């Protein structure tokens, strides 16, 4: 393993807003489950998750823009998350946390109605047929999100992948969820919101290559 990764892993453990539970704790239930506002953030502000946060730049940018909300970036790649976590600590941001874990374990970390909004930014499209259940907008994952989101809590998807975009639209329609907005070409759509104003590291790379960015906003049906 490269030395810079080892250094980042070690530094992550010194950050007060970085959480890396072991598999036993993740499986039994995280100690902040249902208590994020009371015991970590120290307020009653809405909690917003970014799933597959990568370097965490989207999480940090949203937290800077909306100090009245709490943001938690979730990913498995600790070396990537280091950048966003370090920035948030250096800027003394008190409404940001990072959680290193598998997203399929999300129910072990958040309680019913504890989350107000979810961003899914450029997830792995899992292109092979047998990988469909691993897509972060598959029914399997949406059912998990439903258990932690407030009623009508919004889910955002940004992706460069056409198959992921169409799959998500199909899932929303088939399972009776509520499609609020979608576009297959975000930056030529005339849409103006955080989806346009904030870009991830990988999104900037895709745009330089001429890729069209797809965006979907929806909430979950009953």
N, C-alpha and C positions, 0 to 999 in steps of 0.2 A: 504494500500500500504506500503511495507517495507520501513523503514527509509532510507536505502542506495539508493533506487530508487529516493526518494524525493530529497536527496542530489545531486544526479547526474543530475536530471532535473534542479535543481537550478543552479548548476555549469555550465551546458551547456549554460545557458543564459549569462554567463560571458565571454564565449569564443568569440573572434572577428571573427572567421571563422565558427560559427555555426548559422544556420538560421532555424527558426521555425515559419513560417508565419501562421496566423490564417486562418480559412476556407474562410473568406471573401476575404482576400488578395490572397489566393491561387486560388480562383475562378475567381477573376477579372483580375489577371495577376500580377506576382511578379515584384517588382521594378527593379530587376537585369536582367530580361528577355531581351536578346539581348545586354546586357551591362556587362556581367560577366568579360570579359577581361579588358574592359576600366575602369570600376568603382570598381571592387574588386581586381582582380589579378594585374592590372596595367601593362599588357603586351599583346602581340598578339599571345601567344603560344597556341597550340592546347588544346582543352578541352576534357577530358576523364571522362566518368561517370562510377561509379560502382552502379548498381541497386540492392537493397536488400543487402546493404553493411554490415549489422550486426554490429560487433565490429569495423569495419573499418580498420582492419589490412591489407587487400589487398590494399585498397586505399592508406594508408600511405606507405606501402612497394613500391608500384609503384611510388609514388611521390618522395621517397628517391632515387630510381634508375634513374628516369628521371626528373631531376630538370627543364629541358627545356619544360616540359608539365605541364598543370594544371589539377588537379584531384578533382572531386566532388563525395563524397559518399552519396547515397540517401537511406533512410529507414524510416519506421514509428516508430521504437523502439528507443526512445531517450536514455533510460538507457543503451542500448547496444552501441549506437554510441558514447556515452561519452568516452569510452576507446580510440578509435582512435582519436577523436577530442582532448582529453587531451594530448595524445602523440604528436600530430602535433604541439600543442601550446608549450609544454615543449621543443620541439626540434627546435622551431622558424622556422617552415616550412612555407613558403609563397606561396606555390603552391598547397595547400590543403584547401578544404572547405567541410562542411557537411550540408546537407539539409534534414530536417525532414518533410516528406510529403508522400502522397500516390503517387505511381508511375503512376497510371492512370491519374493523373493531370499533367504529365510531360510537356505537351504543354503549360501550364501556366507559366513555369519557363525558357524555352529555346526557342530561335527563330530559324528560318530557317538557316541551315548550321552553327549553333553555336557549334555543337558537332562533334568531329572528330572520336570518338571511344566509344564503350560501352562494359563493362564487366557485365555479369550476373552470379553471383557466388552462387551456391547452393540455388536456389530459391525454394519456396514451390512448390512441383509438382502438387498440386491441383488434387488429384487422382480421385475424383468422376466425372462422366460424365458431370454433370451440372456445374462443376467448370472449364471446359476446357477453357472457355473464359478468365479466370483469370490467366492462365499461362502466364508468362512473355515473352514467345516466340510464343504466339498465334497470328494469323493474326491481331487481334484487337490491340495488343501492337506493333507489327512490323510496322503497318501503322503509329502509333504515332512516333516511332523512325525515320521512313523515313522522317518525316516532320522537324526533328531537326538535322539529320546527314548530313555531307557533302557527296557529291556523292562518292560512293564506300567506305564509312566509315565502318570500321570493327566492327562486333559484335562477342563477345566471350561468350560461355556458358560453365560453368563447373558444373557438377552435379554428384551425386552418384546414381541418380534414372534412371533406364533403360527405364521406360515408358516416362519420360520427354525427354530423349535422342532420342528415336525413334519418338516421337511426333514431336520434332523439326526438325529432318531430313525429316520427311514426309511433314511438312509444307514448308520447304525450297524447296523441290522438286515440290510440288503441286502448289505453288504460284510463281515459276519461279525465285527464288532467287539464289545467286551464292555461292555454297558450296566450301570453300577454303581448309578445312581440317577437318577431324573428326577421332576420335578413341574411342573405348569402353573400353580401358584400357590404360590410359594416361601414367602411370609410367612404363609400359612395352612396350611402343610403340617406344622408341628410339627418340621420339620428344623432342627437347630442345628449350625452350622458357620461357617467363614469366609464362605461364600456368603451367610449371613444377617447376620453381624456387621459386615461391611464393605460400604459402598455407594459407588458412583461418583457423580459430580456429576450425570450424566444419569439414573442410576437414581433418585435423589432426586426429580428432576423428573417422571419417569414415575409414581412412587408418589403424588405430590401430585395428579396428574391421575386417579388411580384405576386406573392400568394394573396388570395382574397380571404379576409377574415370573416367567419360566420359567427352570428350571435343569436342566442335564444334566451328569452325571459319567460318564465312560467311559474305557476304554483301548483301544488298537488291537490287533486280532487279528494272527495271524501272516501 
